[in-house]
């Protein structure tokens, strides 16, 4: 058991952080690029896509759900900032756990981060595809439904289109966007008459393989591979590409808030607590767990620690500033979205763009669609960047095959093999899996990482109190207010995600432990060092 809890010494970590040469990563990022990476990862699928899912769980109280998620991230973000400044290595939470809690916890969190980064990129690629299809419609181009979505989402979309047409014929007096229309639409789809089902399958137009309908999200697959190529080429090029996109999408978010507020109907927010929060506090908690994906990404800034010019100073700036900026923007968009459209009628696939279409603002929806495409592109870039750097850090420690995941391209100086594998995995999963299922897995995996980092910062304050800390999170020692609040807020959101997602998380971690006990522990450099020290004694 002692071997499983073996930690990496701070001295060895700091030595790694100062390594140079052709086999190391290039230090090319300053505070602006790091903040832009944080914003680039944060503003994307969470607000342009998952806001619709959150609204159907919390109602108009979606704004409170974003605040609850934001608070959990603020507490975790302060802990991340302390670690990132003190241990400027690429592994992020994986490295922090290795230095404090031991190898087995480091492995668990490293394996768990795959749910955040690779699966997060899959979620975003699916959301990107939805907006790409909307973008093509601007020019009157139609993409086949069976190539636009995974099978389940494609069939749901086709069913919704057919049901709306049938309802318009059967009840022309009901106006789309009203509560009465929404209730009648739900009733029609719940009854699912045979002609509705048949027309939906016909509209989907999917081919069959061995008698099974096929659905493959082709745009999601292609964009993931394009982003992977950009990341392989180099970190400087990736950062420049991201910074340009970030400025564009922040401008679009401000556009959404300033124009959308003119079309807000306060009645859509409800007139009392029961109409503002139709599912009560539990609904807000569930929505917070779902839209938590909106904040995922600020921690990815810490994975670029070995590529930052002045990590001790610039990493805390990038983490905290990106988180604060995005929280303010999210609250504004959530308020506008739930004010423009009755919460039951908020679209799930492209909620913000469709909200403006419902007010006959097609030109504004077009701008939002383009901004969403740009935003989601940068999110994918940062997610896959973070995944490849975590795999690189694990390989350097011997927990993964170093010749593959630790290989640095001789020209581009990037961990190219791990980047390609992560990108291809994200492309496959994003093209065949429903976005809401992937998003929930990403959320629970990331929340677990946040909980562990909050615990780890307290452990290190206890075990190594004299260590130099360029940035110190407030209220950590002797009374750990910030870490405890981080554990409580993020733990509560994990709880609200339900047993199905806990089962998926546990299943994923069991697979990871099998890999650890059959490969990683026998190739671990820390384990080898421990055994040599025991033999010497």
GICORSUL-V286310 format. One record per run of one state. SS is the DSSP state (~ for helix, > for strand, _ for the rest). FROM is the first residue (numbers start at 1). TO is the last residue. If there is no record, write none. Layout:
BEGIN
{{SS;FROM;TO} {SS;FROM;TO}}
END
This chain:
BEGIN
{{_;1;9} {~;10;17} {_;18;28} {>;29;29} {_;30;30} {~;31;42} {_;43;44} {~;45;48} {_;49;50} {~;51;86} {_;87;92} {~;93;100} {_;101;102} {~;103;138} {_;139;144} {~;145;148} {_;149;150} {~;151;170} {_;171;178} {~;179;191} {_;192;193} {~;194;204} {_;205;207} {>;208;209} {_;210;211} {>;212;213} {_;214;217} {~;218;233} {_;234;234} {~;235;263} {_;264;265} {~;266;269} {_;270;272} {~;273;276} {_;277;279} {~;280;295} {_;296;297} {~;298;307} {>;308;308} {_;309;310} {~;311;340} {_;341;342} {~;343;345} {_;346;350} {~;351;357} {_;358;361} {~;362;396} {_;397;401} {~;402;405} {_;406;415} {~;416;432} {_;433;434} {~;435;463} {_;464;480} {~;481;496} {_;497;498} {~;499;523} {_;524;524} {~;525;536} {_;537;537}}
END
